[in-house]
Amino acid sequence: MFTDIVDSTATLQRIGDEAWRDLLAIHNTRLRDQLNIFRGREVKTTGDGFLAVFDSTARAVRCGAAMALSARQMDLPIRVGVHTGEVELVGGDARGFAVHAAARVMALGGPDEVLVSSTTFDLLEGSGLKLEEAGTHEMKGLPGGRNVFRLVQEAT
């Protein structure tokens, strides 16, 4: 799973460096709280987001939804991308095709969106999570068009 703050550079310019550092620290704490609740493992921060791995596809998507809600409550929308696949953990970092695929899926998202790959979608069958088609997309470095799905989140 990857997360990313939407329009972070514009927010930084609007509020200034010191306020941004404070806001980012609160953001990171809140998202880490959700990682702990859903048993995710933080691999690293990406400046204004996270790379995390999970032992359950459904937990990863539910965590993404909870993270998006936490960030929205701060008026700091994020996008979340989830792909399921083999990951190699090396020296505190994650490597492999699945990492690249998750980053590409996340990049397609808009504010408050949790997007998942078709692989993840298939593995969510029976989870009770509701998803809708978000189109077929060409993703940089990945062969062919890829189907992407959007989590349908409850109105809050």
N, C-alpha and C positions, 0 to 999 in steps of 0.2 A: 504494500500500500504506500502510495505517495500522497502527501497533502501539500498545498501551496496557498498562500494568502493571495487573493485576487487584488490586483492593482496595488501591490505593496509599495512600489516606488512612488506612486502618486500620493499614497498615504504618508509615507516618509517625508516627502517634500512639503505636504500640507501641514504636518504637525511638528516637524523638526526632529533632529537626531535624538535629543534626550527623551522626549515624549515617546518616540518610536521605540527606543531601547526598553523603556518601562512597559509599553504596550506589548511588545514582543515577548518580554519575560512573563507577563501574565498569560498571554496566548500559549506559550510553551508549557507553562504549569498546567493550564486547563486541559490541553491536549494530552499531556503526559498522564493526567488523572484518568482520562478516558482509556488510554492505552493500558493502564493498570487494571481498570475495571474489566476490560475485555481480553485481558491476558495477552496483549500485544507486546512485542519486543522492539523497542526503539533501536534501530541500527545506527542512524545518524540524523542530525538536523541538516537542512539544505539551505540555511540562511533564513528563509521565511516559511519553512515547512519541515516535514518529517518523512523519512523512509522507515517503515516498520514492517515486521513479519509476524505472522500469526500461525497457530496450529489448527485453525478452523476458518474455512472460507466465510461461513455465515457470521462468525464473530468479527472478522475483518470488516465486513460490510456494515454490520451494526455499529462497530466502533467508528467507522467513517461517518455514519449518520449522526452519532452522538458528538463527534468532533465538530461537524458542520454546525450543529445546534449550539454548542458551546461558543464557537467563534462568532456565530450570528448574534448571540446575546451580547457580545462585546462590540457589535457593529463592525466586525472585521471578517467579512466573508472569505471562506476558503473553498477550494475545489479539491475533490478526493478522487483518486484513481486506484482501482484494485484489479490485479491480475493474479491468477493462480498458476504456479509452476515451480520448477526446480530452481532453488537458490543455493549458491555456494557462499558460506560465510567465511571470509578470509580476513584476518587481522582487524576485526572490528568493522568490516564493511561487507556488503552483500554484492554478489556478482551473478551474472547469468542473463540469459534471454528474458526471463520473467521480470527482472528488475527493469530492463529497458522497456518491455511491453507495458508495465504498470505506469512508468513515467509518461509514455505516449498516450495512454488512456486518460491519465490525469490532465494532461495538457489540453484535451478536448473539452474539459468541463468549464462551466460557468460558475458564478457565485452560488454557494450552498449546494452544489451538485455533487452527488456520489455516482461516478460512472464505473462500470465493470466491463471486463472483456467477455467475449462469448464463452470462453473456457470457464470463467468464474460463474457466469450465468447458468451454465449447465450443471455446475456443482451445487448451486443453490436450490435445486429442485427439492421440494418438501420442506424448505426452511421457513415458509410463511412470509418471506420477504416479497414485496411486490415490485416488479421491474417493468419498464417499458422500453421499446426499441428507441435507440438514439441514432440510428443510421449506420451505414457502412462507410468506413473511413480508410483512406490511405495514411499510413503512419510512417514517418521518417525511419528508414533503416529496417522496416519490417516488410516482408514480402506480401503482396496482394492486399485486397481490401479486407478490413476487419470489422465485424459486427460489434457494436458497442451498445450497452444497455444502461438506462438511468434508473436509480432507485427512486421509487415513488414514496415520498416521505409524508408522514401525517402532518397536517397543518397545526402550527403551534401558536 
